[in-house]
Amino acid sequence: MAIFDYYVMVDWSSGGRRRGNRAHAIWIAHGARNASIPNTESPYSRTEAERRVRHIITANLEDDLRVLVCCDFGYGYPIGFSAGLPTASGSGWKVVWRYLHAALQDDIGTTLGGLPTNRNNRFDVAEDINILMSHATGLHGPFWCLPQARTRLHIPQNQPAQPFSTAQGNVLHALRETDRRARSDTPFRLFGTGSVGSQVLTGIPRLHCLRNDPSLVNKSAVWPFETGWATDGSWPGSSIRVVHAEIYPGVRKPLEDTILDRGQVRAMWTWARDLDKNGQLWEQFSIPDGIQDGSNDDLIIRLEEGWILGVR
């Protein structure tokens, strides 16, 4: 039995200018379970991408359909990160989402009635966090690597010694368990080939908006933070109509395409749709291999770090 009726896969971008319909831009692949191929589109800014995803979700909910929404950036940080943020109370992932939603500014300089600029302050946010979490000795972290070296006093160009010891006394590793299994990059590297840090900083605030949209909040849940692990095909329950889940296209071979990013989201859409049609997608939402239910590792994943869909 299939879980979802519609699938939305998003390849994110943290770029500081408008860019669309080409490589290194935002790409969205979306379509119904009975579609032969997904629709693909490339909004020119994060604001336009958020609006488009919200419209897709809303349109499907009006038809009483369940939607899977996946973005290709981390939905959490390694254990210990949230404890270094101000007002660090509640589940770690919620602390991070609330903080980044309040701190990240996007579309800086957009004029009244003008198109979103896509300019953002992600490096300011990273530097502010480094100031909070670094010792006064000058060993700054956890964020590192800028487009131009030594342009910010508190962001080193090279990775700080690992694991990173925070000013709050926490030991912070570079990778989550799911990152290690997926062989993805650290969420603390902000720039460079394969880096994902800037995508996380600019993406989580948009997810926070979608998850907490007044018209969607009572129908949405984030896996695995709010849904728990699937145990059978009846997951996640009839009241949840929108499931948000993290993806990493690098774990799937992209479909042949003149634009790699578009080929990746097309491949992720096809993978999820095909498994769901065969009644097997729920298994990808089950507890990861080697993790014992109720163990400390399980709690770390479900309360702070999160997990990449399709990584076992």
C-alpha positions in Angstrom: 0.0 0.0 0.0 1.4 3.4 -1.0 1.9 6.1 1.7 1.9 9.3 -0.5 0.0 10.6 -3.4 2.4 13.3 -4.4 6.2 13.8 -4.2 8.2 17.0 -4.1 12.0 16.9 -4.3 14.1 20.1 -3.9 17.7 20.7 -4.8 18.6 23.8 -2.7 21.0 26.7 -3.3 22.4 29.3 -0.8 23.5 31.6 -3.6 23.5 35.3 -3.0 22.0 36.4 -6.3 19.1 35.4 -8.5 19.8 32.3 -10.5 17.5 29.8 -12.3 17.2 27.2 -15.0 20.9 26.3 -14.9 23.4 24.5 -12.8 23.9 25.5 -9.2 20.4 26.9 -8.9 17.3 25.7 -7.1 15.6 22.8 -8.8 12.2 21.2 -7.9 10.9 17.9 -9.2 7.3 17.2 -8.3 4.5 15.0 -9.5 1.7 12.6 -8.6 2.2 8.8 -7.9 0.6 8.0 -11.3 2.7 10.4 -13.3 5.2 8.9 -15.6 7.8 11.7 -15.1 7.9 14.6 -12.7 7.4 18.3 -13.5 10.7 20.2 -13.1 11.1 23.9 -12.5 13.8 26.2 -11.2 12.7 29.3 -9.1 15.2 32.2 -9.2 15.2 32.7 -5.4 14.6 30.9 -2.1 11.5 33.0 -1.5 10.0 32.0 -4.9 10.9 28.4 -4.2 9.2 28.5 -0.8 6.1 30.0 -2.3 6.0 27.4 -5.1 6.4 24.5 -2.7 3.7 25.9 -0.4 1.4 26.2 -3.4 2.0 22.6 -4.5 1.3 21.4 -0.9 -1.9 23.5 -0.6 -3.2 22.4 -3.9 -2.8 18.7 -3.0 -4.3 19.1 0.4 -7.4 20.6 -1.2 -7.8 17.3 -3.0 -7.2 15.4 0.3 -3.9 14.0 -1.0 -0.8 13.3 1.2 2.4 14.9 0.1 6.1 14.0 0.7 8.4 17.1 0.7 12.1 16.6 0.6 15.0 19.0 0.5 18.7 18.2 0.0 20.2 19.9 3.1 20.6 18.8 6.7 17.6 19.2 8.9 19.8 19.1 12.1 23.4 19.4 13.3 25.7 17.0 15.2 24.8 16.4 18.9 25.9 19.3 21.1 25.4 22.1 18.6 22.0 23.2 19.9 23.3 23.4 23.5 25.5 26.3 22.5 22.7 28.5 21.2 20.8 31.0 23.4 17.7 29.8 25.0 18.6 26.3 24.3 15.5 24.6 25.7 13.4 21.9 24.2 14.4 19.4 21.6 17.7 20.2 19.9 16.3 20.4 16.4 13.6 22.9 17.4 16.2 25.1 19.2 18.2 25.2 15.9 15.2 25.8 13.7 13.9 28.7 15.9 17.3 30.3 16.2 18.1 30.2 12.4 14.6 31.4 11.5 15.1 34.4 13.7 18.8 35.1 12.7 18.8 34.5 8.9 17.9 37.4 6.8 17.2 36.8 3.1 16.4 39.0 0.1 18.4 41.8 1.6 18.0 45.0 -0.5 14.8 43.9 -2.1 12.8 47.0 -3.2 9.1 47.4 -2.6 7.3 45.5 -5.4 10.7 44.2 -6.8 11.9 40.7 -7.3 13.6 39.0 -4.4 17.3 39.7 -4.5 18.3 36.3 -2.9 21.1 38.2 -0.9 21.5 36.8 2.6 23.5 37.2 5.8 24.5 33.5 6.2 28.1 34.4 6.9 27.0 36.9 9.6 24.9 34.1 11.2 27.8 31.6 11.1 30.2 34.2 12.6 27.8 35.0 15.4 27.5 31.3 16.3 31.3 30.9 16.2 31.6 33.9 18.7 29.1 32.2 21.0 30.7 28.8 20.8 34.4 29.6 20.7 36.9 30.0 23.5 38.6 33.4 24.0 41.9 31.8 23.0 41.2 32.4 19.3 40.4 28.9 18.3 37.3 29.7 16.4 34.6 27.3 15.2 32.6 25.2 14.5 31.9 27.0 11.1 34.8 27.4 8.7 35.8 28.2 5.1 34.8 31.4 3.3 34.9 32.5 -0.4 37.7 34.9 0.5 40.1 33.9 3.3 40.5 36.1 6.4 37.6 38.3 5.6 35.9 37.6 9.0 37.8 37.5 12.2 35.9 34.6 13.8 35.6 32.2 10.8 38.8 30.3 10.0 39.6 29.2 6.5 40.7 25.7 7.6 38.7 23.2 9.7 39.4 23.6 13.4 40.8 20.7 15.4 38.3 17.9 15.6 36.3 17.2 17.6 35.6 20.8 18.4 35.3 21.8 22.0 32.8 24.6 22.5 32.9 27.4 25.1 29.9 25.7 26.7 32.0 22.5 27.4 30.4 20.4 24.6 32.4 18.1 22.3 31.1 18.7 18.8 31.9 16.3 16.0 32.1 17.4 12.4 29.5 14.8 11.1 26.2 13.4 12.2 25.8 9.6 12.1 23.7 9.9 8.9 26.4 12.1 7.3 29.0 9.4 8.0 26.9 6.7 6.4 26.0 8.9 3.4 29.6 10.1 3.0 28.3 13.7 2.9 30.2 16.8 3.9 30.2 18.5 7.3 27.4 21.0 7.9 30.0 23.4 9.3 32.0 24.0 6.0 30.5 27.1 4.4 32.2 27.2 1.0 33.9 25.0 -1.5 33.1 22.1 -3.8 30.8 19.7 -2.1 30.2 22.0 0.9 26.7 21.9 2.4 27.0 24.4 5.4 25.5 27.4 3.7 22.6 25.4 2.3 21.7 24.3 5.9 21.8 27.9 7.2 19.6 29.2 4.4 17.3 26.2 4.1 16.2 25.5 7.7 14.5 28.9 8.1 12.4 28.2 5.0 11.5 24.7 6.3 10.5 26.4 9.6 8.1 28.6 7.7 6.5 25.8 5.7 6.2 23.5 8.7 4.6 26.2 10.9 2.4 27.8 8.3 -0.9 28.4 10.0 -2.8 26.6 7.3 -0.4 23.6 7.4 0.8 23.3 10.9 -1.8 20.8 12.2 -1.4 18.6 9.1 2.4 18.5 8.8 5.3 16.6 10.5 9.0 16.4 10.1 10.6 13.0 9.9 11.9 11.5 12.2 11.7 14.3 14.7 7.9 14.4 14.9 6.8 11.2 13.2 9.0 8.7 14.9 10.1 5.6 12.9 7.7 3.8 10.6 6.9 0.2 11.6 4.4 -0.7 8.8 2.5 0.8 5.9 0.0 2.5 8.1 2.6 5.1 9.1 2.4 8.1 9.7 -1.3 8.1 10.6 -4.3 9.6 8.9 -4.0 13.1 10.5 -0.6 13.8 8.9 -1.0 14.9 5.3 2.5 16.5 4.8 5.7 14.8 5.7 9.0 16.7 5.5 12.1 14.5 5.1 15.8 15.3 4.4 17.4 13.9 1.3 20.9 13.7 -0.1 21.0 13.1 -3.8 24.5 11.8 -3.7 23.2 8.5 -2.4 21.3 7.9 -5.7 22.7 7.9 -9.2 21.3 10.9 -11.1 19.3 10.5 -14.2 20.9 11.5 -17.4 20.4 15.2 -17.8 22.2 18.3 -19.2 21.9 19.8 -15.8 23.2 17.6 -12.9 21.0 19.2 -10.2 17.8 18.6 -12.3 18.9 15.0 -13.0 19.4 14.5 -9.2 15.9 15.6 -8.2 14.4 13.7 -11.0 16.2 10.6 -9.8 15.1 11.2 -6.2 11.4 11.7 -7.3 11.5 8.5 -9.4 13.1 6.5 -6.6 10.5 7.5 -4.0 7.6 7.1 -6.4 8.7 3.7 -7.5 9.2 2.4 -4.0 5.9 3.8 -2.9 4.0 2.2 -5.8 5.4 -1.1 -4.7 4.4 -0.5 -1.1 8.0 -0.4 0.0 8.7 3.3 0.7 7.6 3.0 4.3 10.6 0.8 5.0 12.9 3.8 4.3 11.3 5.7 7.1 11.9 2.8 9.6 14.7 2.9 12.2 18.1 2.8 10.6 20.1 -0.4 10.5 22.2 -0.9 13.7 20.2 1.6 15.8 18.4 0.1 18.7 14.9 1.5 19.4 15.1 3.6 22.6 18.9 3.7 22.7 20.9 6.8 23.2 21.8 6.8 19.5 18.1 6.6 18.6 17.3 9.6 20.9 20.2 11.6 19.4 18.8 11.1 15.9 15.1 11.7 16.8 15.7 14.7 19.0 18.7 16.5 17.5 20.5 15.2 14.4 17.8 13.8 12.1 18.4 11.3 9.3 18.7 11.3 5.5 15.9 9.4 3.8 17.3 6.4 1.9 20.4 6.0 4.0 20.3 2.8 6.0 
